[in-house]
């Protein structure tokens, strides 16, 4: 999940540290507030896919008085480099992409053989010049608010007296990254037989998906899709013994919240976007056709997902969360 467009950095005047502000879409700002390293999130009021030249110019000019010393541009698009340019940031760092010379003046060459994961590539941009050794990447941590988590659980009617597993069945990219809903349902049924709850997390547009899982579980799973906000994932997943998730943004949020993660990969690969935690178990079959990075299965069989059984995932939960 790349929610940041740019990281704006301003060196402090009296010490060697720095402050970091992040330009990002509005939906991600509550998550940014949970990041200890980020001073503030700055909303880019541009819809997904919208060029929005005027909006980007206006935001950049609003930021000029901040006198940032460097901007690190994460996406490879031309438009993503506009705000730092209009803000007059003297050092604008990014990888080569979409002929944006001039907009970016600290241009880096991306060595994909050296920097294998997405997060390594982003972290390397903070170095001075091209790197020759892949940087170490510490596990990210989000601030968890236990009191708020318990209050949200009470408001949702969740039972905190029994262990719970979070189910995160969505994947914005497409069905080639989604473990089948009937498998999630079968897992929830197995968990219920052992006295463990299942909480289904997702957005409002995933409510029907959550209902399919609830029905497949025989009513054992609790469908919370559309009933929670994104920031609730931080506090509610921290109440779970573990989460079972596709390769998705919520997977990374749960991992950064300190929750154990059982991650299921289909068309993508953990070689590029693993959950950044030591408390994880990854299911990835490495079939001859994987990873294809397609939204839907080109071969129509989805074997990379369907050959991962609910019983197999259940065993991972036993090993990882002692359930």
C-alpha positions in Angstrom: 0.0 0.0 0.0 1.6 3.2 -1.2 -0.4 5.9 0.5 2.3 8.6 0.6 2.9 10.8 -2.4 5.9 12.6 -1.0 7.9 12.9 2.2 8.8 16.5 3.0 11.8 16.8 5.2 13.0 19.9 7.1 16.2 19.8 9.1 15.9 21.2 12.6 18.0 24.3 13.2 19.7 23.2 16.5 20.1 19.5 16.3 21.0 16.8 13.7 17.5 15.4 13.5 14.7 16.3 11.1 11.0 16.6 10.9 9.0 14.7 8.4 5.7 15.7 6.9 3.9 13.4 4.4 1.7 14.4 1.5 -1.0 11.8 1.1 -4.7 11.2 0.2 -7.2 12.2 2.9 -8.3 8.7 3.7 -4.8 7.8 5.0 -4.3 10.8 7.3 -5.6 9.0 10.5 -3.0 6.3 9.9 -0.2 8.8 9.5 -1.2 10.2 12.9 -0.3 6.9 14.4 3.2 7.0 13.0 5.7 8.3 15.7 8.2 9.5 13.0 5.7 11.7 11.2 5.0 15.2 12.4 1.8 15.7 10.2 0.0 14.5 7.2 -0.8 16.9 4.4 -3.9 16.1 2.4 -3.6 16.0 -1.4 -7.2 16.6 -2.4 -7.0 14.8 -5.8 -9.1 11.8 -6.7 -7.5 8.6 -7.7 -6.4 8.9 -11.4 -7.1 12.7 -11.4 -4.3 14.8 -12.8 -5.3 17.9 -10.8 -2.6 20.3 -12.0 -4.2 23.3 -10.4 -4.7 21.5 -7.0 -1.1 20.3 -7.0 0.2 23.7 -7.8 -1.9 25.3 -5.1 -0.8 22.8 -2.5 2.8 23.3 -3.5 2.6 27.0 -3.1 1.0 26.7 0.3 4.0 24.7 1.5 6.7 27.2 0.3 6.8 28.9 3.7 7.7 25.6 5.4 11.2 25.9 3.8 11.7 22.1 3.5 15.2 21.0 2.6 14.3 17.8 0.7 11.3 16.0 -0.7 11.4 12.3 -1.4 8.9 11.3 -4.1 7.8 7.7 -3.8 5.6 7.0 -6.9 7.2 6.9 -10.3 4.6 9.1 -12.0 5.3 12.6 -13.5 2.3 14.2 -11.6 3.5 12.9 -8.2 6.6 15.2 -8.5 4.6 18.4 -9.1 3.9 19.3 -5.4 7.6 19.3 -4.3 8.4 21.3 -7.5 5.8 24.0 -6.9 6.8 24.1 -3.2 10.3 25.1 -4.2 12.0 22.3 -2.3 15.7 22.6 -3.3 16.4 18.9 -3.3 13.8 16.7 -4.9 14.7 13.0 -4.7 13.2 10.1 -6.7 13.9 7.3 -9.0 13.9 7.9 -12.7 10.4 7.7 -14.1 8.1 9.2 -16.7 10.6 11.8 -18.0 10.4 14.0 -15.0 13.8 15.6 -15.2 13.6 19.1 -13.8 10.8 18.2 -11.6 13.2 15.8 -9.9 16.7 17.1 -9.5 18.2 14.3 -7.3 17.6 11.4 -9.7 18.4 7.9 -8.6 18.9 4.7 -10.6 16.8 1.8 -9.3 18.8 -1.5 -9.1 16.0 -4.0 -8.8 18.5 -6.9 -8.3 19.9 -5.2 -5.2 16.7 -3.6 -3.9 14.3 -6.5 -4.1 11.5 -5.4 -1.9 9.4 -2.2 -2.3 10.2 -1.0 1.2 14.0 -1.3 0.5 13.6 0.8 -2.6 11.8 3.5 -0.6 14.3 3.5 2.3 17.2 3.7 -0.1 15.9 7.0 -1.3 16.8 8.5 2.1 20.5 7.7 1.5 22.9 10.2 -0.2 23.2 8.9 -3.7 22.7 5.4 -5.2 23.3 2.6 -2.7 25.6 -0.3 -3.1 24.3 -2.4 -0.2 20.6 -3.0 0.4 19.6 -0.9 3.5 18.3 -2.5 6.7 14.6 -2.0 7.2 13.3 -2.0 10.8 9.9 -3.3 11.4 7.4 -0.3 11.4 5.3 0.3 14.4 2.0 2.2 14.7 0.8 3.6 18.0 -2.0 1.5 19.4 -4.6 3.0 21.7 -5.8 0.1 23.9 -8.6 2.1 25.5 -10.0 3.2 22.2 -9.8 -0.4 20.9 -11.8 -1.7 23.8 -14.3 1.1 23.4 -14.8 0.4 19.7 -15.1 -3.4 20.5 -17.8 -2.6 23.0 -19.6 -0.3 20.6 -19.6 -3.1 18.0 -20.8 -5.7 20.4 -17.6 -7.8 20.3 -16.8 -10.3 23.0 -13.3 -9.7 24.5 -13.6 -12.6 26.9 -12.7 -15.1 24.1 -9.8 -15.1 21.7 -10.4 -13.7 18.3 -8.8 -13.9 14.8 -9.1 -11.1 12.4 -10.0 -12.0 8.8 -9.0 -9.5 6.1 -10.4 -10.9 2.9 -10.3 -7.8 0.7 -7.7 -6.8 -1.9 -8.2 -3.7 -4.0 -6.0 -5.0 -6.8 -8.4 -7.8 -7.8 -9.5 -11.4 -7.2 -6.1 -12.9 -8.2 -4.9 -11.6 -4.7 -8.0 -12.8 -2.8 -8.1 -16.2 -1.0 -11.7 -17.5 -1.8 -14.4 -16.3 0.6 -15.6 -19.9 1.1 -12.1 -20.8 2.4 -12.3 -17.9 4.9 -15.7 -19.2 5.9 -14.4 -22.7 6.4 -11.6 -21.4 8.5 -14.0 -19.4 10.7 -16.1 -22.5 11.2 -13.0 -24.5 12.3 -12.0 -21.8 14.7 -15.5 -21.6 16.2 -15.4 -25.3 16.9 -12.3 -24.6 19.1 -13.9 -21.6 20.9 -12.2 -18.9 18.8 -14.1 -15.9 17.3 -13.6 -14.6 13.8 -14.0 -10.8 13.1 -14.2 -9.9 9.4 -12.6 -6.5 8.6 -13.3 -4.6 5.4 -14.7 -1.4 3.8 -18.4 -0.8 3.1 -17.9 -2.0 -0.5 -16.7 -5.3 0.9 -19.8 -5.8 3.0 -21.2 -8.4 0.5 -17.9 -10.2 0.6 -18.0 -10.3 4.4 -21.6 -11.6 4.3 -20.6 -14.4 2.0 -17.9 -15.4 4.5 -20.3 -15.1 7.4 -22.8 -17.4 5.6 -20.0 -19.9 4.7 -19.0 -20.0 8.3 -22.5 -21.0 9.4 -22.9 -17.7 11.1 -19.8 -18.1 13.2 -17.9 -15.1 11.8 -18.9 -11.6 12.6 -19.1 -9.3 9.6 -17.7 -5.9 10.5 -17.2 -4.7 6.9 -18.4 -1.1 6.6 -18.8 -0.8 10.3 -15.2 0.3 11.1 -12.8 3.1 9.9 -9.4 2.4 8.6 -7.7 3.6 11.8 -9.9 1.1 13.7 -7.8 -1.7 12.2 -4.8 -0.5 14.3 -6.7 -0.8 17.6 -8.9 -3.7 16.9 -6.3 -5.9 15.2 -4.2 -5.4 18.2 -6.9 -7.1 20.2 -6.7 -10.2 18.0 -4.5 -13.2 18.6 -3.6 -13.0 14.9 -5.0 -12.0 11.6 -5.4 -13.9 8.4 -5.1 -11.7 5.4 -4.4 -11.4 1.7 -1.5 -9.3 0.4 -3.1 -5.9 1.0 -2.9 -2.6 2.8 -4.7 -4.0 5.9 -2.0 -6.7 6.2 0.7 -4.1 6.6 -1.4 -2.1 9.1 -2.0 -5.2 11.2 1.7 -6.1 11.1 2.7 -2.6 12.2 0.2 -2.8 15.1 2.1 -5.7 16.5 -0.4 -8.4 15.6 0.7 -11.9 14.4 0.0 -12.2 10.7 -0.8 -15.2 8.5 -0.5 -13.8 5.0 -1.8 -15.5 1.8 -0.2 -14.6 -1.5 -1.6 -15.4 -5.0 -0.6 -13.3 -8.0 1.9 -11.2 -6.0 4.9 -12.4 -4.1 6.3 -11.9 -0.6 9.6 -11.4 -2.2 8.5 -7.8 -3.0 5.9 -6.9 -0.4 6.2 -9.1 2.8 4.6 -8.1 6.0 7.3 -6.3 8.0 7.2 -8.3 11.2 8.9 -11.3 12.7 5.5 -12.6 13.9 4.3 -14.0 10.6 3.6 -17.1 8.6 3.4 -16.8 4.8 1.5 -19.1 2.5 2.9 -18.8 -1.1 3.0 -21.8 -3.3 5.5 -20.5 -5.9 3.7 -22.3 -8.8 5.3 -22.2 -12.2 2.9 -19.4 -13.2 3.6 -17.3 -10.1 3.9 -14.5 -9.6 1.9 -13.2 -12.6 0.9 -9.8 -11.0 -2.4 -9.9 -12.8 -5.7 -8.7 -11.4 -7.5 -11.9 -12.5 -6.0 -15.3 -13.2 -4.9 -15.6 -16.9 -5.3 -19.3 -16.7 -8.8 -19.1 -15.0 -8.0 -21.6 -12.3 -6.6 -19.5 -9.4 -4.6 -22.5 -8.2 -2.1 -20.3 -6.4 -4.9 -19.5 -4.0 -7.2 -22.5 -4.2 -4.5 -25.0 -3.3 -4.0 -23.3 0.1 -6.6 -25.1 2.2 -8.4 -23.7 5.3 -6.9 -26.6 7.3 -3.4 -25.6 6.4 -4.0 -22.0 7.5 -5.6 -23.3 10.7 -2.4 -25.1 11.5 -0.4 -21.9 10.9 -2.6 -20.2 13.5 -2.0 -23.0 16.0 1.8 -22.6 15.6 1.9 -18.8 15.5 -0.8 -17.9 18.0 -1.1 -21.1 20.0 -4.8 -21.4 19.1 
